[in-house]
Amino acid sequence: MASSPFTVSQERKIVTELPGPKSKEMHARRLKTVSRGAGTLADIYMDHGSGAILVDVDGNQIIDLGCGIGVTTIGHAHPAIAAAASAQANKLTHTLFTVTPYENYLLVAEKLAEITPGDFEKHSILVNSGAEAVENAVKIARKYTGRRAIAALDHAFHGRTNLTMAMTYRPWPERAGMGPFPGEIYSVPTSYPFRDPEGMTGVEAAERTIDYITTHIGATELAALFVEPIQGDGGIVIPAEGFFETLSAFCTENGIVFVSDEIQAGIARSGAWYAIEHHNVVPDLVTSAKGIAGGFPLAAVTGRAEIMDAVQPGGIGGTFGGNPVSTAAALAVFDLIESENLIEEAKRVERAFFARIGDWAERFSVVGEVRGKGAMFGVELVHPGTTKPNPEALSAVIAHATSNGVIVLDAGSWDSVLRFLPSVVISEELIDDAATVIEQALQALEP
């Protein structure tokens, strides 16, 4: 594994109960001032971190298998990111690119044109968040095609703004009581190998999707099809081979913009710059966020120049999009991914996880399937002997893990998938230690 300058020993150390006394005190303060809508998975308050370890305010060292939901792909508090951001902050913090531009924005756009799939001229817009990137991709696709309908796959998660909530599959907790939502948004069938009919191929699943689009929407009415090559919040769902290739061909034939939402799976996490590369598909538009700037807020829409340029000047933009400090951090992230060979590190993490937990479905009756790509893994929990989702088991596993110093994530349309999004610099020793903790919870659930 490539070396990284860790400032915290890469090991789990528990010195108080979790949450500890200082975390409990902070949580009491939180309840008096913070909206309960900003719910928290673990009421453990962090002070600092390095690599794959977080250190809470009580001094506990915790294995982080969440990365702030896939953000700190290169590890926590990497000195190169801190140095790049600090240098830029001392030089220029803001002017707004659409008023008085600066080079960092150009450099990020140039790099995105280089690393996104496709050998053609590409243009980008930089924004603040993944949801904002998706919203802009919708606007761009509608403007380019002159059509209004937008389709997203079942089990999708595209954000928490009003428009992106309409594109998000499950109602709870994201959408409950939040409507009305924008119209002309459709959810269409996806390929979910664990839950599809036995033997269904990716091509057959795509034909099912195409039939739904044709009969429920109309191909000539559809502006764009949004897909996540690996559905993160949906439960680390990886469609079967041939699914995206067939859908992409259908979109090309019918003038539909094919959008790859890479907010969670992109920027080296899957073992490629972008996860759609694993499916031999070149999308028309790509959205990037989360891991792009090492923890600083930044997102992007990148795609075919003729599509991106369909919008009139002033039709897209935002005050903080492509902020100088965030773009400086992104440039440092790009450099680290290449100089430290972090795409290969993601592949190493994949091998290590499969070697350590790949047999869980055989060992534990509550585990229906273990699946993953790169540093993205899902463990689907079921009622023993069935494929029925088991959210109670997930709650028990998460509670045990967090109280023993391992941060994990929930996922899945039924809240029944244990999700791992570790840094690609995580060691095999930390993977083994975290897996041992989780196995204790799985064993306790055995009938």
C-alpha positions in Angstrom: 0.0 0.0 0.0 1.2 3.5 -0.8 2.5 5.4 2.3 0.5 8.3 3.7 1.6 10.8 6.4 -0.6 9.7 9.2 -0.6 11.9 12.3 -2.7 9.4 14.3 -1.7 5.8 14.8 -3.9 3.6 12.6 -5.5 1.5 15.3 -8.7 1.4 17.3 -8.4 2.6 20.9 -11.3 2.8 23.3 -10.6 4.8 26.5 -14.1 5.6 27.6 -17.6 4.3 26.9 -19.0 5.5 23.6 -20.4 8.1 23.6 -18.0 9.4 26.2 -18.7 12.1 28.8 -17.6 15.0 26.6 -19.6 13.8 23.7 -22.6 13.5 26.0 -22.2 17.0 27.2 -21.9 18.3 23.6 -25.0 16.4 22.7 -27.0 18.0 25.4 -25.9 21.4 24.1 -26.9 20.2 20.6 -30.4 19.4 21.6 -30.9 23.0 22.7 -29.8 24.6 19.5 -29.7 22.3 16.5 -32.8 21.2 14.5 -33.7 17.5 15.1 -34.1 17.2 11.4 -30.3 17.1 11.2 -30.3 13.6 12.7 -27.1 11.8 13.6 -26.2 8.2 13.2 -23.7 8.2 16.2 -23.8 10.8 18.9 -20.0 10.7 19.1 -18.4 14.1 18.6 -15.1 14.2 16.7 -12.1 16.3 17.4 -9.6 15.3 14.7 -8.5 12.4 12.4 -5.9 11.0 10.1 -6.1 8.4 7.5 -8.9 5.9 8.4 -9.0 6.9 12.1 -11.2 9.5 13.8 -10.4 10.7 17.3 -13.4 11.9 19.4 -13.4 14.6 22.0 -12.9 12.0 24.7 -9.7 10.7 23.1 -11.2 7.5 21.6 -9.7 6.3 18.3 -12.4 5.1 16.0 -12.2 3.2 12.7 -14.1 5.2 10.1 -15.9 3.0 7.5 -18.1 5.9 6.5 -15.8 8.8 5.4 -18.6 11.3 6.0 -20.6 9.3 3.4 -17.8 8.8 0.9 -16.1 12.2 1.2 -12.7 11.6 2.7 -11.6 9.0 0.1 -8.0 9.9 0.4 -8.1 9.9 4.3 -8.8 12.4 7.0 -6.9 15.7 7.2 -4.3 14.9 4.6 -1.4 17.4 5.0 -1.3 18.1 1.2 -5.0 19.1 1.2 -4.5 21.3 4.3 -1.5 23.0 2.7 -3.2 23.6 -0.6 -6.3 25.1 1.1 -4.2 27.2 3.5 -2.0 28.6 0.8 -5.1 29.5 -1.3 -6.9 31.0 1.7 -3.9 33.3 2.3 -4.1 34.4 -1.3 -7.7 34.7 -2.4 -10.9 33.3 -0.8 -13.6 34.5 -3.1 -14.5 36.7 -6.1 -17.2 34.6 -7.8 -16.1 33.0 -11.1 -19.0 34.5 -13.0 -18.0 38.0 -12.0 -14.2 38.0 -11.9 -12.8 34.6 -12.8 -9.6 32.8 -11.6 -7.4 30.0 -12.8 -8.2 27.3 -10.3 -11.7 26.9 -11.8 -10.1 26.4 -15.2 -7.6 23.9 -13.9 -10.3 21.8 -12.3 -12.4 21.9 -15.4 -9.4 20.9 -17.5 -8.7 17.9 -15.2 -12.4 16.8 -15.3 -12.3 16.9 -19.1 -9.3 14.6 -18.9 -10.5 12.0 -16.3 -14.2 11.7 -17.2 -15.0 9.0 -19.8 -15.1 9.8 -23.4 -12.8 11.1 -26.1 -14.5 14.3 -27.1 -14.6 17.9 -26.1 -16.1 18.3 -22.6 -17.1 21.4 -20.6 -17.9 21.7 -16.9 -19.7 23.8 -14.4 -18.6 23.8 -10.7 -21.2 24.1 -7.9 -21.4 23.4 -4.2 -23.0 20.0 -3.6 -24.0 16.8 -5.2 -27.7 17.7 -5.2 -26.9 21.0 -6.8 -24.9 19.2 -9.5 -27.9 16.9 -10.2 -30.3 19.9 -10.4 -28.0 21.6 -12.9 -27.7 18.4 -15.0 -31.5 18.3 -15.1 -31.6 21.9 -16.3 -28.9 21.4 -18.9 -30.5 18.2 -20.3 -34.0 19.9 -20.5 -32.5 22.9 -22.2 -30.5 20.8 -24.7 -33.3 18.4 -25.6 -36.3 20.7 -25.3 -38.0 17.9 -23.3 -39.3 17.9 -19.8 -39.4 14.3 -18.5 -36.7 13.0 -16.3 -36.2 9.4 -15.3 -34.2 7.9 -12.4 -33.8 4.3 -11.4 -35.6 2.6 -8.6 -33.7 2.7 -5.3 -31.9 5.9 -6.5 -30.7 8.6 -4.2 -30.0 12.0 -5.9 -30.2 14.5 -3.1 -32.3 16.4 -0.6 -33.3 19.5 -2.5 -36.9 19.7 -3.7 -36.1 18.5 -7.2 -33.6 15.9 -6.2 -36.0 14.5 -3.5 -38.5 14.0 -6.4 -35.8 11.9 -8.1 -35.0 9.9 -4.9 -36.8 6.6 -4.5 -37.8 6.0 -1.0 -40.2 8.3 0.9 -38.7 8.0 4.4 -37.0 9.9 5.8 -36.0 12.2 2.9 -39.3 13.0 1.3 -41.9 12.4 4.1 -44.1 15.5 4.4 -41.9 17.6 2.1 -44.1 17.9 -1.0 -45.4 18.9 -3.4 -42.6 17.9 -5.7 -41.9 18.9 -9.3 -43.7 17.0 -12.0 -42.4 15.0 -14.9 -40.1 13.0 -12.7 -40.3 9.2 -13.1 -38.9 6.2 -11.3 -38.1 3.3 -13.6 -37.0 -0.3 -12.9 -33.3 -1.1 -12.3 -31.1 -4.2 -12.2 -30.9 -5.4 -8.6 -29.3 -8.9 -9.0 -30.0 -10.0 -5.4 -33.7 -9.2 -5.7 -34.4 -9.7 -9.5 -36.0 -12.9 -10.7 -33.4 -15.7 -10.7 -31.4 -15.9 -13.9 -32.4 -12.4 -15.1 -29.5 -10.9 -17.1 -28.5 -7.3 -17.2 -29.7 -7.0 -20.8 -33.1 -8.5 -19.8 -33.3 -6.0 -16.9 -32.5 -3.2 -19.3 -35.3 -4.3 -21.6 -37.7 -4.2 -18.7 -36.6 -0.6 -18.0 -36.9 0.3 -21.7 -40.4 -1.2 -21.9 -41.4 0.9 -18.8 -40.0 4.1 -20.3 -41.7 3.4 -23.6 -45.1 2.6 -22.2 -45.2 5.0 -19.2 -43.3 8.0 -20.4 -42.5 7.8 -24.1 -39.0 7.8 -25.3 -39.5 11.0 -27.3 -40.7 12.8 -24.2 -37.6 11.9 -22.0 -34.9 14.5 -21.6 -32.5 12.5 -19.5 -32.0 9.2 -17.7 -30.1 9.5 -14.5 -28.2 6.4 -13.2 -25.9 5.7 -10.4 -23.4 3.0 -11.6 -23.2 1.9 -8.0 -26.2 2.9 -5.9 -24.8 4.0 -2.6 -27.8 5.0 -0.4 -29.8 2.4 -2.3 -27.7 -0.3 -0.8 -24.5 -0.7 -2.9 -26.6 -2.1 -5.7 -24.4 -3.0 -8.7 -26.4 -3.7 -11.8 -25.7 -6.9 -13.8 -23.4 -6.8 -16.8 -25.0 -5.4 -19.9 -27.6 -3.3 -18.1 -26.0 0.1 -18.6 -24.7 -0.7 -22.1 -28.2 -1.6 -23.3 -29.7 1.5 -21.7 -27.0 3.8 -23.1 -27.6 2.5 -26.6 -31.3 3.1 -26.1 -30.7 6.6 -25.0 -28.4 7.4 -27.9 -31.0 6.0 -30.4 -33.7 8.2 -28.9 -31.9 11.5 -28.2 -32.1 11.0 -24.4 -29.2 12.4 -22.3 -27.5 9.6 -20.4 -26.3 11.0 -17.0 -24.0 9.1 -14.8 -24.4 10.3 -11.2 -21.0 9.6 -9.7 -21.4 11.7 -6.6 -20.7 8.8 -4.3 -19.0 6.3 -6.5 -16.7 8.6 -8.5 -13.2 10.1 -7.9 -11.3 6.8 -7.6 -13.6 5.2 -4.9 -14.7 2.2 -7.1 -11.2 1.4 -8.5 -11.6 3.7 -11.5 -11.9 7.4 -11.8 -15.6 6.9 -12.4 -17.6 3.8 -11.7 -19.4 3.8 -15.1 -16.0 2.8 -16.6 -16.6 -0.7 -15.2 -19.6 -1.0 -17.5 -17.8 0.1 -20.7 -20.2 3.0 -21.1 -19.5 6.6 -22.0 -22.1 8.9 -20.5 -23.2 12.2 -22.0 -23.0 14.0 -18.6 -21.3 13.1 -15.3 -21.9 14.6 -11.9 -19.0 14.6 -9.3 -19.0 15.7 -5.7 -18.1 14.2 -2.3 -14.5 12.9 -2.7 -13.6 15.5 -5.2 -12.1 18.0 -2.7 -11.1 16.0 0.3 -13.7 17.5 2.6 -14.2 20.9 1.1 -17.6 21.7 -0.6 -17.3 21.3 -4.3 -19.3 19.5 -7.1 -19.4 19.5 -10.8 -21.3 18.6 -13.9 -19.1 17.6 -16.8 -20.1 16.5 -20.3 -20.3 16.8 -24.0 -19.6 20.4 -25.0 -22.6 20.8 -27.2 -24.9 19.7 -24.3 -23.2 21.8 -21.6 -23.2 24.8 -23.9 -26.9 24.6 -24.6 -27.7 26.8 -21.6 -27.5 30.6 -22.1 -24.9 32.6 -20.2 -26.3 33.2 -16.7 -28.6 30.2 -16.9 -26.4 28.2 -14.5 -24.1 29.2 -11.8 -24.1 30.2 -8.1 -22.3 32.4 -5.6 -19.9 29.9 -4.1 -19.6 27.3 -7.0 -16.0 26.6 -7.7 -14.7 28.6 -4.7 -11.0 29.2 -4.9 -10.2 27.3 -1.7 -12.3 24.3 -2.6 -10.8 24.2 -6.1 -7.3 24.3 -4.7 -8.2 21.4 -2.5 -9.6 19.5 -5.5 -6.4 20.0 -7.5 -4.4 18.6 -4.5 -6.8 15.6 -4.4 -6.3 14.9 -8.1 -2.6 15.0 -7.6 -2.7 12.7 -4.7 -4.8 10.1 -6.5 -2.2 10.0 -9.2 1.0 10.3 -7.2 0.0 7.8 -4.6 -1.7 5.5 -7.0 -5.0 5.6 -5.1 -7.0 3.9 -7.8 -5.0 0.8 -7.3 -5.4 1.3 -3.5 -9.2 1.1 -4.0 -8.7 -2.2 -5.8 -6.5 -3.4 -2.9 -9.3 -2.5 -0.4 -11.8 -4.4 -2.5 -9.6 -7.5 -2.4 -9.1 -7.1 1.3 -12.8 -6.8 2.1 -13.8 -9.8 -0.1 -11.0 -11.9 1.5 -12.2 -10.9 5.0 -16.0 -10.7 4.8 -16.8 -12.4 1.5 -18.1 -15.6 3.3 -20.5 -13.8 5.6 -23.5 -15.0 3.7 -22.4 -18.6 4.3 -21.5 -18.0 8.0 -24.4 -15.9 9.2 -28.0 -16.6 8.5 -29.0 -12.9 8.7 -26.6 -12.0 5.8 -28.2 -12.4 2.4 -25.4 -11.1 0.3 -22.0 -9.3 0.5 -21.3 -7.1 -2.6 -18.9 -4.4 -3.4 -16.5 -2.6 -5.8 -13.4 -0.8 -4.8 -13.9 0.9 -1.4 -17.7 0.5 -1.6 -19.3 -2.5 0.1 -22.8 -3.5 1.1 -23.9 -6.3 3.4 -27.7 -7.0 2.8 -29.3 -8.3 6.0 -32.4 -10.5 5.8 -34.6 -12.6 8.0 -32.9 -16.1 8.2 -33.9 -18.4 5.3 -35.6 -15.6 3.3 -34.7 -12.6 1.3 -37.1 -10.4 3.4 -35.3 -7.2 4.5 -34.2 -7.1 8.1 -33.9 -3.5 9.3 -34.0 -4.6 13.0 -30.8 -6.5 12.4 -29.2 -3.5 10.8 -30.1 -1.3 13.8 -28.5 -3.9 16.1 -25.3 -4.2 14.1 -24.9 -0.4 13.8 -25.5 0.1 17.6 -22.9 -2.6 18.5 -20.3 -1.2 16.0 -20.6 2.4 17.0 -20.4 1.6 20.7 -17.2 -0.4 20.1 -15.5 2.2 18.0 -16.4 1.4 14.4 -18.4 3.9 12.3 -20.5 2.2 9.7 -23.5 3.4 7.6 -27.0 2.3 6.9 -28.4 2.0 3.4 -31.1 0.4 1.3 -34.7 1.1 0.4 -35.7 -1.0 3.4 -32.9 0.2 5.8 -31.5 -3.3 5.7 -28.0 -2.9 4.1 -24.9 -2.3 6.1 -22.7 0.1 4.0 -18.9 0.5 4.1 -17.3 3.5 2.4 -13.8 3.5 3.9 -10.8 5.6 2.8 -8.8 3.9 0.2 -5.7 4.2 2.5 -7.3 1.9 5.2 -5.0 -1.0 6.2 -5.9 -4.7 6.1 -5.4 -4.7 9.9 -8.1 -2.1 10.4 -10.4 -3.9 8.0 -9.8 -7.1 10.0 -10.4 -5.4 13.4 -13.6 -3.7 12.2 -14.9 -6.9 10.7 -14.3 -8.7 14.0 -16.4 -6.1 15.9 -19.2 -6.5 13.4 -19.0 -10.3 13.5 -19.8 -10.1 17.2 -23.1 -8.4 16.4 -23.9 -10.8 13.6 -23.2 -13.8 15.8 -25.5 -12.4 18.5 -28.3 -12.3 15.9 -28.0 -16.0 15.0 -31.1 -18.0 16.0 
